[in-house]
Amino acid sequence: MSDKFIINGTEIKSGENKIVNFNVARLPSNTLIDLPVHIYRAKKKGPKLLISAGMHGDELNGLEIIRRLIVENRIKPTRGTIVAVPIINIYGFLLNSRYLPDGKDLNRSFPGIKSGSLAARIAHTVMKNILPIVDFGVDFHTGGANKNYPQIRCDINDEKNLELAKAFNAPFIINSNLRDGSFRKEAQKKGKRIIVYEGGESLNFDEFSIREGIKGTIRLMNHLGMTRRSVRKSKNIVISSSSWSRAPKSGLFRSYVSYGDNISMHQKIGSVSDPFGNEENKIKSKTDGYIIGLRSNPIVNRGDALFNIGLI
Ligand SMILES: [Zn+2]
């Protein structure tokens, strides 16, 4: 097999690092929008690992994880190739939005189509040009209005997925079915395993989630034989399913637990009160489990998701 590594017409020789730009679209102002892809090739052959972030433009921790791996010089492999895409959804990033200007969620637009709307075109670019040159990947996400405790989401019944998730060693591994239109599902159809990392919340940097993401990437690279650096493994809990505990009333929410906490059935985990202190509704957990996601904004409407509880 040829050892040539060519992306968008640019050859990256072994031992080289290059940034390759894909012209994905133009703004209405005629400004060209590039999708920058950073390639780091070791001299020695080995696996090709994708690390991507910013699929949802308002989810910033993954971007910071990749930036620090680059500036701290920890991204260069000793074997194989790292393909790093720090911001897949450039439009969403510019607009501080999860979505694209066509109103679409990029992670529900895969595999995309060349002549489709903006989301479909970007998804098509990723499927046609980036997925074929990698073997595995980690796609970095954050929670939205809810803050997620650092976790890997994957189909735990798939042996390779579970192996990659265990090697990454985030505090939790959450069993997560493949969703239609997601990058993860379309990649898996092509025989490529992409695991999803979730940590923190949108439009914020969460230092703990950033550090866990960096450590996990180095552990995964070490597991794949791509670096000699190592990071000690810590406790890792596999969650088979999860359920939301929702606001019983509209009002002001306060949590009695922290995210990551182990809770038990009937434990008082929070309350929702009216703003004047007349009425307070306690929230009890209906199950034993772990707080894997927690709402940050205290202003809630009845039925809003407050606690994501992971079940073992
Ligand atoms: Zn996301």
Boltz pocket constraint, residues with backbone or C-beta under 6 A from the ligand:
constraints:
  - pocket:
      binder: B
      contacts: [[A, 55], [A, 56], [A, 59], [A, 140], [A, 141], [A, 142]]
      max_distance: 6.0
